[in-house]
Amino acid sequence: MMNQDTQELFHNFTAVIRELTVLAGDIAAVEERKAEAAVQKRHQLLDGFIQKEQAQILKLRGLEQRRIRMAKELGWDSLTFRQILEKAEPTQKEALSPLFTELEQNLKRLEQSRRSSEQIIKVRIHELETAIARGQGGSYDNSGSVSPGVPLHNKMRDTYV
């Protein structure tokens, strides 16, 4: 049975888990909007999304530090969520299980949206590099890298003259 201090600490721990879950979902939503802006070639929106995301990541780090500190105080230092559930009292386990499941889902969504956004932005950067290279008379080598200088069609000459 938990004493009053442990109950309050556990309550605060679950509140931090809820905040982490919401924040992970919020960051995923920003990543998704960032990807959508890149797909629509609305690059002017990216800076705003990146700034918002940076602020959210700082908040995420702060929450994660609080979670780690509280877990340590609860005797769950360096344990995974699954290990915490194994060690937790039945009432704690009942409260934590759905929270951990929802957090895990939002973290997976965040990772997927981050990968998608990163991939789309890489494609846009490649397109911009291509346009710049063409404007400066560059071409591509066999590996697909931009080769600055004389365009490929100017390098080819009839050698049978």
DSSP file (Angstrom, degrees, kcal/mol; ACC not computed):
  #  RESIDUE AA STRUCTURE BP1 BP2  ACC     N-H-->O    O-->H-N    N-H-->O    O-->H-N    TCO  KAPPA ALPHA  PHI   PSI    X-CA   Y-CA   Z-CA
    1    1 A M              0   0    0      0, 0.0     2,-0.3     0, 0.0     0, 0.0   0.000 360.0 360.0 360.0 140.3    0.0    0.0    0.0
    2    2 A M        -     0   0    0      1,-0.1     2,-0.1     4,-0.1     0, 0.0  -0.607 360.0-134.9 -86.4 140.3    1.3    3.5   -0.9
    3    3 A N     >  -     0   0    0     -2,-0.3     4,-2.5     1,-0.1     5,-0.2  -0.313  37.1 -92.9 -80.8 176.8    1.7    6.2    1.7
    4    4 A Q  H  > S+     0   0    0      1,-0.2     4,-2.4     2,-0.2     5,-0.2   0.894 125.0  48.5 -60.8 -44.1    0.5    9.7    1.1
    5    5 A D  H  > S+     0   0    0      1,-0.2     4,-2.5     2,-0.2    -1,-0.2   0.914 113.0  47.7 -63.8 -42.8    3.8   11.0   -0.3
    6    6 A T  H  > S+     0   0    0      2,-0.2     4,-2.8     1,-0.2    -2,-0.2   0.882 111.0  52.0 -66.2 -38.3    4.2    8.0   -2.7
    7    7 A Q  H  X S+     0   0    0     -4,-2.5     4,-2.6     2,-0.2    -2,-0.2   0.921 111.4  46.5 -63.1 -43.3    0.6    8.5   -3.8
    8    8 A E  H  X S+     0   0    0     -4,-2.4     4,-2.5     2,-0.2    -2,-0.2   0.919 113.5  48.6 -65.5 -42.7    1.2   12.1   -4.6
    9    9 A L  H  X S+     0   0    0     -4,-2.5     4,-2.4     2,-0.2    -2,-0.2   0.910 112.2  49.0 -62.3 -42.9    4.4   11.3   -6.4
   10   10 A F  H  X S+     0   0    0     -4,-2.8     4,-2.6     2,-0.2    -2,-0.2   0.910 110.3  51.3 -63.2 -42.2    2.7    8.5   -8.4
   11   11 A H  H  X S+     0   0    0     -4,-2.6     4,-1.9     1,-0.2    -2,-0.2   0.921 111.7  46.9 -60.1 -44.5   -0.1   11.0   -9.3
   12   12 A N  H  X S+     0   0    0     -4,-2.5     4,-2.1     2,-0.2    -2,-0.2   0.873 110.2  54.0 -65.0 -37.6    2.5   13.5  -10.5
   13   13 A F  H  X S+     0   0    0     -4,-2.4     4,-2.1     2,-0.2    -2,-0.2   0.932 109.2  46.9 -61.7 -46.7    4.2   10.8  -12.4
   14   14 A T  H  X S+     0   0    0     -4,-2.6     4,-2.3     1,-0.2    -1,-0.2   0.859 109.7  54.7 -65.8 -33.3    1.0    9.8  -14.3
   15   15 A A  H  X S+     0   0    0     -4,-1.9     4,-2.4     2,-0.2    -1,-0.2   0.903 108.0  48.9 -65.0 -39.8    0.4   13.5  -15.0
   16   16 A V  H  X S+     0   0    0     -4,-2.1     4,-2.8     2,-0.2    -2,-0.2   0.897 109.2  52.5 -65.8 -39.8    3.8   13.8  -16.6
   17   17 A I  H  X S+     0   0    0     -4,-2.1     4,-2.2     2,-0.2    -2,-0.2   0.917 109.8  49.1 -61.5 -42.6    3.1   10.7  -18.7
   18   18 A R  H  X S+     0   0    0     -4,-2.3     4,-2.5     2,-0.2    -2,-0.2   0.930 111.7  48.7 -61.7 -44.8   -0.2   12.3  -19.8
   19   19 A E  H  X S+     0   0    0     -4,-2.4     4,-2.7     1,-0.2    -2,-0.2   0.904 110.7  50.5 -61.9 -41.9    1.7   15.5  -20.7
   20   20 A L  H  X S+     0   0    0     -4,-2.8     4,-2.6     2,-0.2    -1,-0.2   0.898 110.2  51.0 -61.3 -40.4    4.3   13.5  -22.6
   21   21 A T  H  X S+     0   0    0     -4,-2.2     4,-1.9     2,-0.2    -2,-0.2   0.935 112.8  44.1 -63.4 -47.9    1.6   11.7  -24.5
   22   22 A V  H  X S+     0   0    0     -4,-2.5     4,-2.4     1,-0.2    -2,-0.2   0.923 114.6  49.6 -63.5 -44.4   -0.2   14.9  -25.5
   23   23 A L  H  X S+     0   0    0     -4,-2.7     4,-2.8     2,-0.2     5,-0.2   0.893 108.0  52.6 -64.5 -40.4    3.1   16.6  -26.5
   24   24 A A  H  X S+     0   0    0     -4,-2.6     4,-2.2     1,-0.2    -1,-0.2   0.910 111.4  48.0 -61.4 -40.7    4.2   13.7  -28.6
   25   25 A G  H  X S+     0   0    0     -4,-1.9     4,-2.1     2,-0.2    -2,-0.2   0.893 111.3  50.4 -64.3 -40.3    0.9   13.9  -30.5
   26   26 A D  H  X S+     0   0    0     -4,-2.4     4,-2.0     2,-0.2    -2,-0.2   0.911 110.9  47.9 -65.2 -42.7    1.3   17.7  -30.9
   27   27 A I  H  X S+     0   0    0     -4,-2.8     4,-2.5     1,-0.2    -1,-0.2   0.902 110.4  52.5 -65.3 -39.9    4.8   17.3  -32.3
   28   28 A A  H  X S+     0   0    0     -4,-2.2     4,-2.4    -5,-0.2    -1,-0.2   0.904 107.8  52.0 -60.9 -40.8    3.6   14.6  -34.6
   29   29 A A  H  X S+     0   0    0     -4,-2.1     4,-2.3     2,-0.2    -1,-0.2   0.897 109.5  48.8 -63.8 -39.9    0.9   16.9  -35.9
   30   30 A V  H  X S+     0   0    0     -4,-2.0     4,-2.8     2,-0.2    -2,-0.2   0.920 110.6  51.2 -65.1 -43.0    3.4   19.7  -36.5
   31   31 A E  H  X S+     0   0    0     -4,-2.5     4,-2.5     1,-0.2    -2,-0.2   0.908 110.5  49.4 -58.6 -42.1    5.6   17.2  -38.4
   32   32 A E  H  X S+     0   0    0     -4,-2.4     4,-2.3     2,-0.2    -1,-0.2   0.902 112.4  46.7 -65.6 -41.3    2.6   16.1  -40.5
   33   33 A R  H  X S+     0   0    0     -4,-2.3     4,-2.4     2,-0.2    -2,-0.2   0.879 111.4  52.5 -67.6 -36.9    1.8   19.8  -41.3
   34   34 A K  H  X S+     0   0    0     -4,-2.8     4,-2.1     2,-0.2    -2,-0.2   0.921 110.4  47.6 -63.2 -44.3    5.4   20.4  -42.1
   35   35 A A  H  X S+     0   0    0     -4,-2.5     4,-2.6     1,-0.2    -2,-0.2   0.914 111.3  51.0 -62.8 -42.9    5.4   17.5  -44.5
   36   36 A E  H  X S+     0   0    0     -4,-2.3     4,-2.3     1,-0.2    -2,-0.2   0.899 108.9  51.1 -62.7 -41.2    2.2   18.7  -46.1
   37   37 A A  H  <>S+     0   0    0     -4,-2.4     5,-3.2     1,-0.2    -1,-0.2   0.897 111.0  48.7 -63.1 -40.0    3.6   22.1  -46.6
   38   38 A A  H ><5S+     0   0    0     -4,-2.1     3,-1.2     3,-0.2    -2,-0.2   0.906 110.0  51.1 -66.7 -41.2    6.7   20.6  -48.3
   39   39 A V  H 3<5S+     0   0    0     -4,-2.6    -2,-0.2     1,-0.3    -1,-0.2   0.903 112.5  46.3 -60.9 -41.3    4.5   18.5  -50.6
   40   40 A Q  T 3<5S-     0   0    0     -4,-2.3    -1,-0.3    -5,-0.2    -2,-0.2   0.389 113.8-120.6 -82.6   4.2    2.5   21.5  -51.6
   41   41 A K  T < 5 +     0   0    0     -3,-1.2     2,-0.7     1,-0.2    -3,-0.2   0.857  66.6 142.8  57.2  37.8    5.8   23.5  -52.1
   42   42 A R    > < +     0   0    0     -5,-3.2     3,-2.0     1,-0.2     4,-0.4  -0.544  13.8 160.4-102.2  63.2    4.7   26.0  -49.5
   43   43 A H  G >>  +     0   0    0     -2,-0.7     3,-1.1     1,-0.3     4,-0.6   0.723  60.1  73.4 -62.2 -24.6    8.2   26.4  -48.2
   44   44 A Q  G 34 S+     0   0    0      1,-0.3     4,-0.4    -3,-0.2    -1,-0.3   0.730  94.2  55.3 -63.5 -20.8    7.5   29.8  -46.5
   45   45 A L  G <> S+     0   0    0     -3,-2.0     4,-1.8     1,-0.2     3,-0.3   0.696  87.8  79.0 -83.0 -20.0    5.5   27.9  -43.9
   46   46 A L  H <> S+     0   0    0     -3,-1.1     4,-2.8    -4,-0.4     5,-0.2   0.873  85.9  56.9 -60.6 -40.9    8.4   25.6  -42.9
   47   47 A D  H  X S+     0   0    0     -4,-0.6     4,-2.5     1,-0.2    -1,-0.2   0.912 107.5  48.7 -59.6 -43.5   10.2   28.1  -40.7
   48   48 A G  H  > S+     0   0    0     -4,-0.4     4,-2.2    -3,-0.3    -1,-0.2   0.905 112.7  47.9 -62.3 -42.1    7.2   28.6  -38.5
   49   49 A F  H  X S+     0   0    0     -4,-1.8     4,-2.5     2,-0.2    -2,-0.2   0.907 111.5  50.4 -65.2 -41.1    6.7   24.9  -38.1
   50   50 A I  H  X S+     0   0    0     -4,-2.8     4,-2.3     2,-0.2    -2,-0.2   0.909 110.4  49.3 -65.1 -42.0   10.3   24.3  -37.3
   51   51 A Q  H  X S+     0   0    0     -4,-2.5     4,-1.9    -5,-0.2    -1,-0.2   0.920 112.8  47.2 -63.0 -43.5   10.3   27.1  -34.6
   52   52 A K  H  X S+     0   0    0     -4,-2.2     4,-2.2     1,-0.2    -2,-0.2   0.912 112.0  50.9 -63.4 -41.9    7.2   25.6  -33.0
   53   53 A E  H  X S+     0   0    0     -4,-2.5     4,-2.4     1,-0.2    -2,-0.2   0.886 106.7  53.8 -63.7 -40.1    8.7   22.2  -33.1
   54   54 A Q  H  X S+     0   0    0     -4,-2.3     4,-1.9     2,-0.2    -1,-0.2   0.910 109.1  48.4 -62.1 -42.4   11.9   23.4  -31.5
   55   55 A A  H  X S+     0   0    0     -4,-1.9     4,-2.0     1,-0.2    -1,-0.2   0.905 112.0  49.6 -63.8 -41.2    9.9   24.9  -28.6
   56   56 A Q  H  X S+     0   0    0     -4,-2.2     4,-2.6     1,-0.2    -2,-0.2   0.882 108.2  53.1 -65.7 -37.8    7.9   21.6  -28.2
   57   57 A I  H  X S+     0   0    0     -4,-2.4     4,-2.4     2,-0.2    -1,-0.2   0.886 107.3  51.6 -66.1 -38.5   11.1   19.6  -28.2
   58   58 A L  H  X S+     0   0    0     -4,-1.9     4,-2.0     2,-0.2    -1,-0.2   0.915 111.5  47.4 -62.2 -42.1   12.5   21.7  -25.4
   59   59 A K  H  X S+     0   0    0     -4,-2.0     4,-2.6     1,-0.2    -2,-0.2   0.904 109.6  54.2 -63.8 -40.9    9.3   21.1  -23.4
   60   60 A L  H  X S+     0   0    0     -4,-2.6     4,-2.6     1,-0.2    -2,-0.2   0.912 107.0  50.6 -59.3 -44.1    9.6   17.4  -24.2
   61   61 A R  H  X S+     0   0    0     -4,-2.4     4,-2.1     2,-0.2    -1,-0.2   0.909 110.3  49.9 -61.8 -42.2   13.1   17.3  -22.8
   62   62 A G  H  X S+     0   0    0     -4,-2.0     4,-2.1     2,-0.2    -2,-0.2   0.920 112.1  47.2 -62.6 -44.5   12.0   19.0  -19.6
   63   63 A L  H  X S+     0   0    0     -4,-2.6     4,-2.8     1,-0.2    -2,-0.2   0.896 110.3  52.9 -63.7 -39.9    9.1   16.6  -19.1
   64   64 A E  H  X S+     0   0    0     -4,-2.6     4,-2.4     2,-0.2    -1,-0.2   0.891 107.7  51.1 -64.7 -38.8   11.4   13.7  -19.8
   65   65 A Q  H  X S+     0   0    0     -4,-2.1     4,-2.3     2,-0.2    -1,-0.2   0.914 111.3  48.1 -63.4 -42.4   13.8   14.9  -17.1
   66   66 A R  H  X S+     0   0    0     -4,-2.1     4,-2.7     2,-0.2     5,-0.2   0.917 111.0  51.4 -62.6 -43.1   10.9   15.2  -14.6
   67   67 A R  H  X S+     0   0    0     -4,-2.8     4,-2.7     1,-0.2    -2,-0.2   0.922 110.8  47.8 -60.3 -44.7    9.7   11.7  -15.6
   68   68 A I  H  X S+     0   0    0     -4,-2.4     4,-2.1     2,-0.2    -1,-0.2   0.919 112.4  49.1 -62.7 -44.5   13.1   10.2  -15.0
   69   69 A R  H  X S+     0   0    0     -4,-2.3     4,-2.1     1,-0.2    -2,-0.2   0.927 114.3  44.9 -61.9 -45.9   13.5   12.0  -11.6
   70   70 A M  H  X S+     0   0    0     -4,-2.7     4,-2.0     2,-0.2    -2,-0.2   0.894 110.4  53.9 -66.7 -39.9   10.0   10.8  -10.4
   71   71 A A  H  <>S+     0   0    0     -4,-2.7     5,-3.6    -5,-0.2     4,-0.3   0.908 108.8  50.2 -60.5 -40.3   10.6    7.3  -11.7
   72   72 A K  H ><5S+     0   0    0     -4,-2.1     3,-1.5     4,-0.3     5,-0.4   0.928 109.4  50.3 -62.5 -45.4   13.8    7.2   -9.6
   73   73 A E  H 3<5S+     0   0    0     -4,-2.1    -1,-0.2     1,-0.3    -2,-0.2   0.811 109.4  52.3 -63.4 -29.9   12.0    8.4   -6.5
   74   74 A L  T 3<5S-     0   0    0     -4,-2.0    -1,-0.3    -5,-0.1    -2,-0.2   0.465 123.4-105.6 -84.5  -1.3    9.3    5.7   -7.1
   75   75 A G  T < 5S+     0   0    0     -3,-1.5    -3,-0.2    -4,-0.3    -2,-0.1   0.671  93.3 112.6  86.8  17.7   12.0    3.0   -7.3
   76   76 A W    > < +     0   0    0     -5,-3.6     3,-1.8    -6,-0.2    -4,-0.3  -0.064  39.7 160.9-112.3  31.0   11.7    2.6  -11.0
   77   77 A D  T 3  S-     0   0    0     -5,-0.4     3,-0.1    -6,-0.3    -8,-0.1  -0.316  71.9  -5.2 -58.8 127.8   15.1    4.0  -11.9
   78   78 A S  T 3  S+     0   0    0      1,-0.2     2,-0.3   -10,-0.1    -1,-0.3   0.641  98.9 139.0  63.8  18.5   16.3    3.0  -15.4
   79   79 A L    <   -     0   0    0     -3,-1.8    -1,-0.2     1,-0.1     2,-0.1  -0.700  51.2-126.1 -93.0 146.1   13.3    0.7  -15.9
   80   80 A T     >  -     0   0    0     -2,-0.3     4,-2.4    -3,-0.1     5,-0.2  -0.333  34.1-101.6 -75.0 168.6   11.4    0.4  -19.2
   81   81 A F  H  > S+     0   0    0      1,-0.2     4,-2.3     2,-0.2     5,-0.2   0.907 125.1  51.4 -59.8 -41.0    7.7    1.0  -19.2
   82   82 A R  H  > S+     0   0    0      1,-0.2     4,-1.8     2,-0.2    -1,-0.2   0.904 109.9  48.8 -63.2 -40.9    7.1   -2.8  -19.4
   83   83 A Q  H  > S+     0   0    0      2,-0.2     4,-1.8     1,-0.2    -1,-0.2   0.873 108.8  53.6 -66.6 -36.9    9.5   -3.3  -16.4
   84   84 A I  H  X S+     0   0    0     -4,-2.4     4,-2.4     1,-0.2    -2,-0.2   0.929 107.5  51.3 -61.4 -44.6    7.6   -0.7  -14.5
   85   85 A L  H  < S+     0   0    0     -4,-2.3    -1,-0.2     1,-0.2    -2,-0.2   0.873 109.4  50.5 -61.9 -36.7    4.3   -2.5  -15.1
   86   86 A E  H  < S+     0   0    0     -4,-1.8    -1,-0.2     1,-0.2    -2,-0.2   0.858 117.8  38.9 -67.2 -34.8    5.9   -5.7  -13.8
   87   87 A K  H  < S+     0   0    0     -4,-1.8    -2,-0.2    -5,-0.1    -1,-0.2   0.712  96.9 100.1 -88.6 -23.0    7.1   -4.1  -10.7
   88   88 A A  S  < S-     0   0    0     -4,-2.4    -3,-0.0    -5,-0.2    -4,-0.0  -0.199  79.8-104.1 -68.7 154.0    4.1   -1.8  -10.0
   89   89 A E     >  -     0   0    0      1,-0.1     4,-3.1     4,-0.0     5,-0.2  -0.347  41.4-101.5 -67.5 158.2    1.4   -2.5   -7.5
   90   90 A P  H  > S+     0   0    0      0, 0.0     4,-2.2     0, 0.0     5,-0.1   0.871 123.2  47.9 -54.1 -41.7   -1.9   -3.7   -9.1
   91   91 A T  H  > S+     0   0    0      2,-0.2     4,-1.5     1,-0.2     5,-0.1   0.885 113.9  47.8 -69.1 -36.0   -3.6   -0.3   -8.7
   92   92 A Q  H  > S+     0   0    0      2,-0.2     4,-2.9     1,-0.2     5,-0.2   0.924 111.0  51.1 -66.3 -43.8   -0.6    1.4  -10.2
   93   93 A K  H  X S+     0   0    0     -4,-3.1     4,-2.6     1,-0.2    -2,-0.2   0.900 107.7  53.3 -59.9 -41.9   -0.5   -1.1  -13.0
   94   94 A E  H  < S+     0   0    0     -4,-2.2    -1,-0.2    -5,-0.2    -2,-0.2   0.868 114.9  41.0 -62.2 -37.8   -4.2   -0.5  -13.8
   95   95 A A  H  X S+     0   0    0     -4,-1.5     4,-0.7    -5,-0.1    -2,-0.2   0.864 119.4  44.1 -77.5 -37.5   -3.6    3.3  -14.0
   96   96 A L  H  X S+     0   0    0     -4,-2.9     4,-3.1     1,-0.2     5,-0.3   0.839  96.5  71.9 -80.2 -34.3   -0.3    3.1  -15.9
   97   97 A S  H  X S+     0   0    0     -4,-2.6     4,-2.1     1,-0.2    -1,-0.2   0.909 102.8  40.1 -54.1 -52.0   -1.1    0.4  -18.5
   98   98 A P  H  > S+     0   0    0      0, 0.0     4,-2.4     0, 0.0    -1,-0.2   0.866 115.6  53.5 -67.5 -31.4   -3.4    2.5  -20.7
   99   99 A L  H  X S+     0   0    0     -4,-0.7     4,-2.5     2,-0.2    -2,-0.2   0.936 110.5  45.7 -65.3 -45.4   -1.2    5.6  -20.3
  100  100 A F  H  X S+     0   0    0     -4,-3.1     4,-2.6     2,-0.2    -1,-0.2   0.881 112.2  52.1 -65.2 -37.7    1.9    3.7  -21.5
  101  101 A T  H  X S+     0   0    0     -4,-2.1     4,-2.1    -5,-0.3    -1,-0.2   0.931 112.0  44.9 -63.6 -46.1   -0.1    2.2  -24.4
  102  102 A E  H  X S+     0   0    0     -4,-2.4     4,-2.3     2,-0.2    -2,-0.2   0.901 113.6  50.2 -66.2 -40.7   -1.3    5.6  -25.5
  103  103 A L  H  X S+     0   0    0     -4,-2.5     4,-2.5     1,-0.2    -2,-0.2   0.926 109.9  50.9 -62.3 -43.9    2.2    7.2  -25.1
  104  104 A E  H  X S+     0   0    0     -4,-2.6     4,-2.2     1,-0.2    -2,-0.2   0.902 109.8  50.2 -60.7 -41.6    3.7    4.4  -27.1
  105  105 A Q  H  X S+     0   0    0     -4,-2.1     4,-2.3     1,-0.2    -1,-0.2   0.917 112.1  46.9 -63.3 -43.6    1.2    4.9  -29.9
  106  106 A N  H  X S+     0   0    0     -4,-2.3     4,-2.5     1,-0.2    -2,-0.2   0.862 110.8  52.1 -68.8 -34.3    1.9    8.6  -30.0
  107  107 A L  H  X S+     0   0    0     -4,-2.5     4,-2.4     2,-0.2    -1,-0.2   0.886 110.1  48.7 -68.0 -37.5    5.6    8.1  -30.0
  108  108 A K  H  X S+     0   0    0     -4,-2.2     4,-2.5     2,-0.2    -2,-0.2   0.914 111.7  49.5 -65.2 -42.3    5.2    5.6  -33.0
  109  109 A R  H  X S+     0   0    0     -4,-2.3     4,-2.8     1,-0.2     5,-0.2   0.913 110.8  50.9 -61.4 -42.5    3.1    8.2  -34.8
  110  110 A L  H  X S+     0   0    0     -4,-2.5     4,-2.5     2,-0.2    -2,-0.2   0.926 110.5  48.1 -61.1 -45.7    5.7   10.8  -34.1
  111  111 A E  H  X S+     0   0    0     -4,-2.4     4,-2.3     2,-0.2    -2,-0.2   0.909 113.5  47.4 -63.5 -42.5    8.5    8.7  -35.4
  112  112 A Q  H  X S+     0   0    0     -4,-2.5     4,-2.4     2,-0.2    -2,-0.2   0.925 114.2  45.9 -65.2 -44.2    6.6    7.8  -38.6
  113  113 A S  H  X S+     0   0    0     -4,-2.8     4,-2.6     2,-0.2    -2,-0.2   0.870 111.8  52.5 -68.5 -34.8    5.6   11.5  -39.2
  114  114 A R  H  X S+     0   0    0     -4,-2.5     4,-2.6    -5,-0.2    -1,-0.2   0.921 110.8  47.3 -64.4 -43.9    9.2   12.6  -38.6
  115  115 A R  H  X S+     0   0    0     -4,-2.3     4,-2.4     2,-0.2    -2,-0.2   0.929 113.8  47.5 -63.0 -44.7   10.5   10.0  -41.1
  116  116 A S  H  X S+     0   0    0     -4,-2.4     4,-2.6     2,-0.2     5,-0.2   0.935 113.3  47.5 -61.8 -47.2    7.9   11.1  -43.7
  117  117 A S  H  X S+     0   0    0     -4,-2.6     4,-2.5     1,-0.2     5,-0.2   0.923 112.3  49.7 -60.4 -45.6    8.6   14.8  -43.2
  118  118 A E  H  X S+     0   0    0     -4,-2.6     4,-2.2     1,-0.2    -1,-0.2   0.909 111.6  48.7 -60.7 -43.1   12.4   14.2  -43.4
  119  119 A Q  H  X S+     0   0    0     -4,-2.4     4,-2.0     2,-0.2    -2,-0.2   0.922 112.3  47.6 -64.1 -45.2   12.0   12.2  -46.6
  120  120 A I  H  X S+     0   0    0     -4,-2.6     4,-2.2     1,-0.2    -2,-0.2   0.910 112.0  49.7 -64.4 -41.9    9.8   14.8  -48.3
  121  121 A I  H  X S+     0   0    0     -4,-2.5     4,-2.6     1,-0.2    -1,-0.2   0.885 108.2  53.7 -65.8 -38.1   12.1   17.6  -47.3
  122  122 A K  H  X S+     0   0    0     -4,-2.2     4,-2.4     2,-0.2    -1,-0.2   0.902 108.5  49.9 -61.0 -40.4   15.1   15.7  -48.7
  123  123 A V  H  X S+     0   0    0     -4,-2.0     4,-2.4     2,-0.2    -2,-0.2   0.921 111.1  48.9 -63.5 -43.6   13.3   15.3  -52.0
  124  124 A R  H  X S+     0   0    0     -4,-2.2     4,-2.4     2,-0.2    -2,-0.2   0.904 110.5  50.6 -64.1 -40.4   12.5   19.1  -52.1
  125  125 A I  H  X S+     0   0    0     -4,-2.6     4,-2.8     2,-0.2    -1,-0.2   0.918 110.0  50.5 -62.5 -42.5   16.2   19.9  -51.3
  126  126 A H  H  X S+     0   0    0     -4,-2.4     4,-2.4     1,-0.2    -2,-0.2   0.910 109.6  50.6 -61.8 -41.8   17.2   17.6  -54.1
  127  127 A E  H  X S+     0   0    0     -4,-2.4     4,-2.4     2,-0.2    -1,-0.2   0.910 111.1  48.5 -62.3 -41.7   14.8   19.3  -56.5
  128  128 A L  H  X S+     0   0    0     -4,-2.4     4,-2.6     2,-0.2    -2,-0.2   0.910 110.4  50.7 -65.3 -41.9   16.2   22.7  -55.4
  129  129 A E  H  X S+     0   0    0     -4,-2.8     4,-2.8     2,-0.2    -2,-0.2   0.901 110.5  50.7 -61.0 -40.0   19.8   21.6  -55.9
  130  130 A T  H  X S+     0   0    0     -4,-2.4     4,-2.5     2,-0.2    -2,-0.2   0.931 111.0  47.4 -62.5 -46.7   18.8   20.3  -59.4
  131  131 A A  H  X S+     0   0    0     -4,-2.4     4,-2.1     1,-0.2    -2,-0.2   0.901 113.8  47.5 -63.4 -41.0   17.2   23.6  -60.3
  132  132 A I  H  X S+     0   0    0     -4,-2.6     4,-1.7     2,-0.2    -2,-0.2   0.924 111.3  50.8 -65.3 -44.3   20.2   25.6  -59.0
  133  133 A A  H  <>S+     0   0    0     -4,-2.8     5,-4.4     1,-0.2     4,-0.3   0.904 111.2  48.4 -61.1 -41.4   22.6   23.3  -60.9
  134  134 A R  H ><5S+     0   0    0     -4,-2.5     3,-0.9     3,-0.2    -1,-0.2   0.896 110.6  51.4 -65.1 -39.1   20.7   23.7  -64.1
  135  135 A G  H 3<5S+     0   0    0     -4,-2.1    -1,-0.2     1,-0.2    -2,-0.2   0.790 114.1  43.7 -68.1 -27.6   20.7   27.5  -63.6
  136  136 A Q  T 3<5S-     0   0    0     -4,-1.7    13,-0.3    -5,-0.1    -1,-0.2   0.324 121.7-103.9 -99.8   6.4   24.4   27.5  -63.1
  137  137 A G  T < 5S+     0   0    0     -3,-0.9    -3,-0.2    -4,-0.3    -4,-0.1   0.725  73.1 142.2  82.1  21.2   25.1   25.1  -66.0
  138  138 A G      < -     0   0    0     -5,-4.4     2,-0.3    -6,-0.2    14,-0.2  -0.272  29.4-164.6 -86.3 177.3   25.8   22.1  -63.8
  139  139 A S  E     -A  147   0A   0      8,-2.5     8,-4.6    12,-0.2     2,-0.4  -0.834  23.2 -94.9-146.7-175.5   24.9   18.5  -64.5
  140  140 A Y  E     -A  146   0A   0     -2,-0.3     6,-0.2     6,-0.3     2,-0.1  -0.876  27.3-142.7-111.3 142.9   24.6   15.2  -62.7
  141  141 A D    >   -     0   0    0      4,-2.3     3,-1.8    -2,-0.4     6,-0.0  -0.297  44.0 -83.6 -88.8-176.5   27.3   12.4  -62.5
  142  142 A N  T 3  S+     0   0    0      1,-0.3    -1,-0.0     2,-0.1    -2,-0.0   0.723 127.9  56.8 -63.2 -22.0   26.5    8.7  -62.6
  143  143 A S  T 3  S-     0   0    0      2,-0.1    -1,-0.3     1,-0.0     3,-0.1   0.517 118.1-108.1 -87.5  -4.6   25.8    8.7  -58.8
  144  144 A G  S <  S+     0   0    0     -3,-1.8     2,-0.2     1,-0.3    -2,-0.1   0.525  74.6 137.2  90.3   6.7   23.1   11.3  -59.1
  145  145 A S        -     0   0    0      1,-0.1    -4,-2.3     2,-0.0    -1,-0.3  -0.584  62.5-102.4 -86.1 149.5   25.2   14.0  -57.5
  146  146 A V  E     -A  140   0A   0     -2,-0.2    -6,-0.3    -6,-0.2    -1,-0.1  -0.546  31.1-161.4 -72.2 130.0   25.3   17.5  -58.8
  147  147 A S  E     -A  139   0A   0     -8,-4.6    -8,-2.5    -2,-0.3    -1,-0.0  -0.937  13.7-145.2-112.2 106.7   28.5   18.3  -60.8
  148  148 A P        +     0   0    0      0, 0.0     2,-0.4     0, 0.0   -10,-0.1  -0.260  59.0  45.3 -67.9 159.3   29.0   22.0  -61.1
  149  149 A G  S    S+     0   0    0    -13,-0.3     3,-0.1   -16,-0.2    -2,-0.1  -0.854  97.5  18.3 115.3-147.0   30.5   23.4  -64.3
  150  150 A V  S    S-     0   0    0     -2,-0.4   -11,-0.1     1,-0.1     5,-0.1  -0.407  82.1-110.5 -67.6 130.6   29.8   22.8  -67.9
  151  151 A P    >>  -     0   0    0      0, 0.0     3,-1.2     0, 0.0     4,-1.0  -0.234  27.3-112.4 -60.1 152.2   26.5   21.0  -68.6
  152  152 A L  H >> S+     0   0    0      1,-0.3     4,-1.2     2,-0.2     3,-0.8   0.864 115.7  57.3 -55.2 -42.3   26.7   17.4  -69.8
  153  153 A H  H 34 S+     0   0    0      1,-0.3    -1,-0.3     2,-0.2    -3,-0.0   0.770 106.0  51.4 -66.3 -23.0   25.4   18.3  -73.3
  154  154 A N  H <4 S+     0   0    0     -3,-1.2    -1,-0.3     1,-0.2    -2,-0.2   0.699 104.8  57.4 -81.4 -20.2   28.3   20.7  -73.7
  155  155 A K  H << S+     0   0    0     -4,-1.0     2,-0.4    -3,-0.8    -2,-0.2   0.762  90.0  83.0 -80.4 -25.4   30.8   18.1  -72.7
  156  156 A M     <  +     0   0    0     -4,-1.2     2,-0.3     2,-0.0     0, 0.0  -0.678  59.8 169.7 -84.8 128.4   29.8   15.7  -75.4
  157  157 A R        -     0   0    0     -2,-0.4     2,-0.8     0, 0.0    -3,-0.0  -0.941  43.7-100.1-135.3 156.2   31.4   16.4  -78.8
  158  158 A D    >   -     0   0    0     -2,-0.3     3,-0.6     1,-0.2    -2,-0.0  -0.681  33.4-173.1 -76.2 112.8   31.7   14.6  -82.1
  159  159 A T  T 3  S+     0   0    0     -2,-0.8    -1,-0.2     1,-0.2    -3,-0.0   0.412  70.4  77.7 -90.0   3.2   35.2   13.1  -81.9
  160  160 A Y  T 3         0   0    0      1,-0.2    -1,-0.2    -3,-0.0    -2,-0.1   0.191 360.0 360.0 -96.8  17.8   35.0   11.9  -85.5
  161  161 A V    <         0   0    0     -3,-0.6    -1,-0.2     0, 0.0    -2,-0.1   0.470 360.0 360.0 -78.1 360.0   35.7   15.2  -87.1
